[in-house]
Amino acid sequence: FVFEYMDMNRDEGADPITITVFNESGKPVADARALADENSKSDTISSGMKSLTLDVPPLPEGVYTLSVNATRDIFFRKIHTTQQKLIFLNALFLGDEISYRANPKPVRFWTMSERVKMQTRHSEGVQDVVINGKKQSVTEPYAFYIFDAGPSLVAVDVPKGDLEVFFSGPVAFEKNQFFQPDPLMIQATTKIEESGIHYILSTYVSPRQVGPWLVQTVEVETPELFFDKKAWKFTFSTPEIESLKGNLKIKEINVKWFRSPFAYKDLLSLFRL
């Protein structure tokens, strides 16, 4: 890989880059680093085009993850690679070109993410995007907008760039570069039938219905619980409950503690104290 990039120097501080390669077991197998330039000011004077090469000796065939650690000041302009398949995960910041380019360059990417979340930080970044042929509007800066996308592979067209995009599935900038190396991740918004899922293998046990309430029993070893200030603590996770306009009502929580039976030998440990 050869990464062509610019340091935009919009924020104060150094802007080094580290790119680490992980194998399918999650172990690092190579890295490449670029030191920060001499300009650590927020003077908006860009560094000009630079390049960082990631050259790894022959690796076994498989799927590898490239973790890019860089600040928001680093804009990657081009990525050169001999790899046929290349996807991006979790989030992308489509560069803010509207502040210095007369005609911002439109961006198209492909995704199977069921939803995409977008925001712009500039009033000039307000725009209409097209997701799977349907127009969606980002109408004000510093506000998050959530749009339906997948579950099939769809195109997302951004006319101005200048968007931070968050997604739950892979993204590719070319349709023929897209691939799905991991099993489909079940999200709160996953449409099981439309996703082509026929079976889910899990140890999860559905709650039982008792009148209008659902009742669930969970067994947890105390070492697995978070212990703080002489109390065990736990939380309820309700993914996407706000965006789905749902709610969770808890009638009661019953806790039962179990320990191994008491024996006479346990008295000896008390007397030793």
C-alpha positions, 0 to 999 in steps of 0.5 A: 500500500502507498498512502498519499496524504496531506497535513492540513494543520487546522488543529494545533499539535503534532500529526504523526501516522501509524498504520498497523497490520493485524492478521485474522487472529488479531495479532500485529504482523507489520506496521508503517509510521510517518513522523509529524512535520515541523508545523504543529500550529493551527495556521491552516497551511497544508504540508503539501502531498506526502506519501507513506508506504506499507510494504510487507513481505509475503504473508499467508493468504487471508484477510488482514486488517489495517488500523490507521491511527491519525488525527483529523488533520491528516487527509488521505488523498489517494491509496495505491494497492495491488489488492483486489478487495478493500473495505473500510469499517466503522467510520469515514470522514469524507474530506472538507474540500468545500472550504478551499475547492471551487467545485467540491468533488462528489464521493460515491461509496458502496455499503451493506450497512443497514443504516448510516449515520451522518453529520457535517460540521460546517454550514457549507456541508449541508446537502442532499445525499442519495442512498440507494436512489433515494434522496436524504437531507442533511439540513444543519451542521452538528446534527446527526442524521440516521438513514436506512441503507441496506441490507443489500449492497447499495450506492451512497452518493455525497455531492459535496463531501464534508461528512462524517459517516458512521456505519455498521457494515463494510464500505468500499469506494468501488463496487468490485472491491467490496467483500464481506469477510465476516458473518453478518452482524445482527443489529437492533434494526436487522430485518431477519427475512430481508437479510436472508438469515435462515438460522441463528445459533445462540445460547440465548434463551427467550423470556417467558410470558407471565401475564403482560410481563416478560420474565427472564432469569440470568445466572452470573458468577460474582467474579464476572460482576463489577464490584465497586464501593462494596456493591455489585453493579450491572447495566441494561443495554438497549441498543437503538431504543431511542431511534426506534422510539421504544421503551423499557419498563422494569416491574421488579428485579429479584436477586438470589445469592447462592454459595457452597454449603457450609461445613465444619472445616469452615469454622477453622478458618474463622478461628484463625482470623 
